[in-house]
Amino acid sequence: MTRAVTALPAVLGHLPPQQAAVYKPLLDVRPEYLNSGYDEVEAKYGTFDRYLSDGLGIGRHELKRLKKDLLIG
């Protein structure tokens, strides 16, 4: 489990119940949310690599640095 997922109850626990109920779906990591995002990327850019380069303007060297800094393992 990621830190973001394990931290979610703590974050929501600081909010009034009605407010937590509103924010929970926005902060959840749900397969259908991720799949929808990937579907949009594929429809517009064809591949995730093209999305990174054409959509976000991330070059090869910057991507290598981001992977080094953000990925574990």
N, C-alpha and C positions, 0 to 999 in steps of 0.2 A: 504494500500500500504506500502511496506517495505521501509526503508531508502535507501537501495541500488537502488531500482527502482526509487525513487524520486530524488536521487542524480545523476542518469545517465545523464539527460540533462545538468546538471552543469558540469560534467566531460567532456562530449563530446563537450560542448560549448567552452572549452578552446583549442580545437584542430582545425587545419585548416579543412574546410569542407571535403576535399578528405580523410584526415586521419580519421576523425570522421566516415565517411561512412564505412571505413574498420573495425574499432573497434566496431561499434554499434552491429553487429550480434554476436560478441564474448561476449559482456557484457549483452545482452538481456536475460531475463528470459522467455523462451518460453516453452510451454507445450511439444512440440515435442523433445526439448533438454532434459528435465527432464525425459520424458518417455523413451527415448533412453537409458539414463543412468540407469534407473531402470531395463529396459529389460536386459542390460548387466549384472547387478548385479544378477538378477534372473537366467540368463543362467549359470553364472559361479559359484555362491554360493548357489543358491536355495532360500535363504531368505536374507532380509536386515540385520537381526541380525547376520547371519553367515558371511556376508560381513564385518560387523564391527569387529567381533571377529577374523575371519580367514584371511580376506583380509587386514584389517588395524591394527590388533593386539590390538584392544581396549577391555580391560577387563570390567567386570561388574561394578567394583567400579569406574573406570575411566569414563565409560559411564554415570553413575549416576551423577558424578561431572560435566561432560560436559553439561548434561541436566539442572542441577541446574544453571550453569553459563550462558548458552546461550539461554534457552527457556524463553519466556515471557508468563505469565498467568498460 
